[in-house]
Amino acid sequence: MRVVVVWREGMDYSRQIEEWLHDFEHRTGKQIESVDPDTPAGTGFCEAYGIVRYPTFIAIDDSSQMVQQWTGEENVPRFDDVAFYTLED
């Protein structure tokens, strides 16, 4: 399973996401994948998962199915909630 955050740099929420990513890695030793929705790969990713608002964190299982989503700067997930989806089987 993996967790991905889709966000844009230079937005009002950008510093919050940068700090969240840094603190999450520092506390858990795990990195969260970042996707820029303005790149060709990011556009395809957003279309595949129906993401239209940023930032969005999604947990994706091994069969590429979304199992959890947190959307909007007011709904940034807690570290424990995300860490659950990064546990190795």
C-alpha positions as CSV (number, residue, x, y, z in Angstrom):
1,M,0.0,0.0,0.0
2,R,1.2,3.6,-0.6
3,V,0.1,7.1,0.2
4,V,0.3,9.9,-2.3
5,V,-0.3,13.6,-1.8
6,V,-1.4,15.7,-4.7
7,W,-0.5,19.4,-4.3
8,R,0.9,22.5,-6.0
9,E,3.9,24.5,-4.9
10,G,3.5,28.2,-4.4
11,M,-0.1,28.0,-3.1
12,D,-1.4,29.3,0.3
13,Y,-1.3,25.7,1.7
14,S,2.1,24.8,0.3
15,R,4.2,25.6,3.4
16,Q,1.7,23.5,5.5
17,I,2.2,20.5,3.2
18,E,6.0,20.9,3.0
19,E,6.2,21.0,6.8
20,W,3.8,18.0,7.1
21,L,5.9,15.9,4.7
22,H,9.1,16.8,6.5
23,D,7.7,16.1,9.9
24,F,6.1,12.8,8.8
25,E,9.3,11.6,7.4
26,H,11.2,12.7,10.5
27,R,8.8,10.9,12.9
28,T,8.1,7.8,10.9
29,G,11.2,7.3,8.7
30,K,8.8,6.9,5.7
31,Q,8.4,9.2,2.7
32,I,5.1,10.1,1.1
33,E,5.0,10.3,-2.7
34,S,4.2,13.8,-4.0
35,V,2.4,14.4,-7.3
36,D,2.2,17.8,-9.1
37,P,-1.2,18.0,-10.8
38,D,0.2,20.3,-13.5
39,T,2.5,17.7,-15.0
40,P,1.4,15.2,-17.6
41,A,1.8,12.3,-15.2
42,G,0.1,14.3,-12.5
43,T,-2.9,15.1,-14.7
44,G,-3.3,11.5,-15.6
45,F,-3.1,10.5,-11.9
46,C,-5.7,13.0,-10.9
47,E,-8.0,11.9,-13.7
48,A,-7.6,8.2,-12.7
49,Y,-8.6,8.9,-9.1
50,G,-11.1,11.8,-9.7
51,I,-8.9,14.4,-7.8
52,V,-10.0,17.9,-8.5
53,R,-9.1,19.7,-5.2
54,Y,-5.8,20.2,-3.6
55,P,-4.1,19.2,-1.4
56,T,-5.4,15.7,-1.5
57,F,-3.9,12.7,0.3
58,I,-4.9,9.3,-0.9
59,A,-4.1,5.8,0.2
60,I,-3.9,3.2,-2.6
61,D,-3.8,-0.5,-2.2
62,D,-1.6,-3.0,-4.1
63,S,-4.2,-3.3,-6.8
64,S,-4.2,0.5,-7.4
65,Q,-7.6,1.0,-5.7
66,M,-8.1,4.0,-3.6
67,V,-8.9,3.0,0.0
68,Q,-8.9,6.4,1.8
69,Q,-8.9,10.0,0.9
70,W,-8.3,13.3,2.7
71,T,-9.1,16.4,0.7
72,G,-8.5,20.1,1.3
73,E,-6.1,22.1,3.5
74,E,-8.6,21.9,6.4
75,N,-8.6,18.1,6.2
76,V,-4.9,17.3,6.3
77,P,-4.6,13.8,7.9
78,R,-3.0,13.0,11.2
79,F,0.4,11.2,11.0
80,D,-1.0,8.1,12.7
81,D,-3.8,7.8,10.1
82,V,-1.4,8.0,7.2
83,A,1.2,5.8,8.9
84,F,-1.4,3.0,9.1
85,Y,-1.5,2.8,5.3
86,T,2.3,2.7,5.0
87,L,2.8,-0.4,7.2
88,E,4.4,-3.3,5.3
89,D,2.6,-6.6,5.2
